[in-house]
Amino acid sequence: MKKFIKFLLTSTLLITSMSSNASIITVWGEERSGFSLNSINDFYNGLSGFSSSIANGTLDVIDLSNTDLLWATHPSNAYTASELEAMADYLALGGRIVFMGEHGSWAPSENLRINDALSYLGSSIVINNTAVDGGWRSASVGDGQILSHEMTAGVSSYEYAAFAPLTIGSDAVALMLGEELYNNDASIMMAFQNIGAGSVFLITDQNVWDNSSDWGAADNAKMFENLVNANTGVSAPKTDIPEPNSLVLLSIALFGFVRKIKE
């Protein structure tokens, strides 16, 4: 009986701890010259209501059950069958994955590995191994580069550099265009697509994280927040955590039950 009571008390504390509404970010992948996983990790940990961590090891052994957004950067090796399956399972739970590559002259092999993952997951987005917009640029709503969508709400300007353009099909959605030929689909630099209950995002420019502590007037920070919280059009949330009031009632009920047993 004592073990049973201890179980109930432990369960109550565990459930109560789930009342946190923090958005959970997992950063996983490889680093390339000029880019560190810490730049993403430190950014989200510096925001109120966000908690981020860098994951090590293969993706199939990493617990993503509470992760709201997975950053998968620069794969130095092909994703294994188990890792691809883990991605698919995560999307099925309503997760969001940001794949980050680079322009085709800098990370062509990494981009091809990301393309293989996208194909496996059922996405119609493809990275083209070329380079667009060399040097530092600033995209804006005014010049037509930042397209209107809930994912780009509040993003008036965005700092970036050379990127690999994307080809999209089916129900994939372009979010930003490059400066050169910006009215041409050949220079899509950011896009996303809903896959089942989840979503995949494509960014092919690690420079968007440079100077993340001082983006100045650019709205990169808002864009990266939107990747976590903005509405993608998928109706089902990834997790269904009870509201705090419900947790309080459940805790009271459990303690009442324990007290009744003691009597």
N, C-alpha and C positions, 0 to 999 in steps of 0.2 A: 504493500500500500504506500509506503514512504517513497518508493521509487516512482510510483505513479503520480503522487503529488508533486515530486520534484520535476517530473516531466511536464506537468501542466504549468508549473511556475516558470520553467525554462521556456516553454512554448509562448507563454504570455509575453515575456521579455523580448523574445525574438520577434514576435509579431509586432510589438510596439515599436521596435527599432526600425521596422519597415515604413514608418510614417514619414520618413524623410522624403522630400520631393526633389532632391538634388538630381540633376541630369548627370548620368554617368558616361564618361568618355573613355574609350580604350584606344591607345596609340600603339600600333604594331607595324613592324616592317623594317626596312633598311635605311641607313643614312648615306648620303652622298656628300661630296665636297661642297661646303657652303651651307649645308642643311643639317639640323639636328632634330631628333624626335622631341628633345626638350622644348623646342620653340612652340610646338603644338601643346605639349603637356603643361608647360608653365602658363600658357595663355589661358586655357580653360580653368586651371586651378586658381587663376587670379580673378575669375569672375564669380560673383555671388550666385549661389545656387547651382554651381557646377563642381564636379569632382572628376579628375582625370588621373590616369595611371598609364605607365608604359609597360606593355606585356612582353614577356620573353618566351621563347620556345615556339613550337609549331602551333598553328592556329587551332588544330583539332584537339589540343589538350588545354586550351584556354577557356575558362568559363565566361561566356558572353551573355548569360541569361539575364543579367541586370544592366547590360550595356545598352545605352540609347544610341550611341554613334561610335562606329569603328573607323578609325583612320588606318588605311592599309597603304603604306608607302613603298615605292621603289623596290619591287621584289627582285633580289639578286639571283634567285633561283626560281625555276618554275614552281607554281603552287602544286602541292601534291594532291592526289585524288581525295585524301582525307580532309585536307584543308578546304578544297572546293566544296566538299559535302558540308563541312562546318559552316561555310559562308551561306550555302543554300538553306541550311537549317535555321541559321540566324535570321535571314530574310523572311523565312516562313513565320517567324515569331513577331515580325513587324519591325525588325532592326533596320538600321541605316548604315550603309558602308560608303565612305569616301575613298575612292582609289586616287592616289596621287602619283603621277609620273613626271616626265620632263619633256623638253622638246626633242625632236628626233635626232638631232646631232649630238645630244648629251646622254640620252638614256634609251636608245632604240630597242635594246633587248628587253629592258624592263617594261617598256610600253607593249611589246608583243606578248609578254607574259600576262599583263593586265588584260589585253584583248582576249586571250585564251580564257581567262576567268570570266569576263563579261559574256562570252559566247556560251560557256558552260551554264551560267546563271540564267540565260535566256534574254540577255539584253541586246538591243539593236544598236548600241553605241560602239563606235570603233575609233581608236586613236590612230591618226595618220602620222607616220614618222617623218614629218617635215618640221620646219621651224618658221614661226610667224612672229612678227613684231619684236625684232631684236632690240635690246636696250630697254631702259625703264619707260613705262607708259602709265597713263592714268585713264582708266575707262570711266565713263560717266553716263548718267541718264540722258543728259542734254545732247550728247553726240550720238545717241542711239545704240551704244554698246551694251548698256545694262538694260535688259528687257524686263517688261512689267510682269511680275508674278509674285505670289505670296512669299516665295523663297527669297526674293530680292527686295522685299518691303523694307524701307528705311535705308537702303543702300544707294546713295547718290553718286559715289565715286569709289573706285577700287584700284589699288596699286598693284601692278604686275610687271612682268618682263617677258622674255621669249617663251613661247609655249608651243605644244604640238596641237594642231587643230583636230576637231572631232567631226565625225560623220554620224548623224543620228537618223533613226528611222522609226517606224511604228509609232508608239505613243511616247517616245522620249521627248524631252522638253529642253530647248536651248535657254540658258539663263544669261549668258554673256557672250559678246562677240569681240573679236580683236579689232584693233584700230585700223589696220590695213585691210582694205576691202571689207569693212565692217558690215556692209549691207549684203554680204555674200555668205551663204551657209558654209563656204569653205574655210571660214575663220571662226567657227564656234569654239570658244575657249572654256566654257563651263556648261555642263548639261546634267540632267538627272532623268531617271526613269523608275517608275514604280514596277516592282516585280512581286506579284502576289501581295502579301501584306506589308512588304518592306520596300526600300528604295535604295538605288545606287546613284552616287554622284561621281562625276569625273572632273578632276583638276589636273592639268599637265604643266604645272609651273611651280616649282618649289620656292621661287623667289617671292611668292605672295606672303611667305612667312618671314622674310628678311625684315629686320628692324621692326618686329612685331610689337616691341615696347614703345615705338614711336612712329605710328603710321600717319601722324599729322592729321590732315583733313580727310584722309581716305577712310572709307567705311568698311575696311576688311574685317574689323572686329565684329561688326553687325552681321556681315555675310556669314561668318563662321558660327555665330550664335544661331542664325536662321537655319543652318544645316542641321541643327539639333532640334529646334523647337517649331519652326514654321510648318504650316500645313502643306503636305505634299499631295493631298487629294486621296490618300489612303484612309479609309474610315476607321479601321480598327487600330487602337493603340497597341504598342508592343507589350506593355505590361498592364495588369489590372490590379494595382495596389490599393487596398482599402483606404478610404479617407480617414484622417485622424480621429474624427468623432466616432466612426464605426469601430476603430481600434480601441478606443477608450471603453465603449460599451462591451466589446468582446472581452477586454481585460477584466472588467467588473464581473462579468458573468463567470469567467473562469475562476476568479478568486472566491466568488460566492459558492461555486461548486466545491472548491477545495475546503472551504469552511464547513459546508454541509457534511462532507465526508468525515471531517475531524469530530463533528458532533455525534 
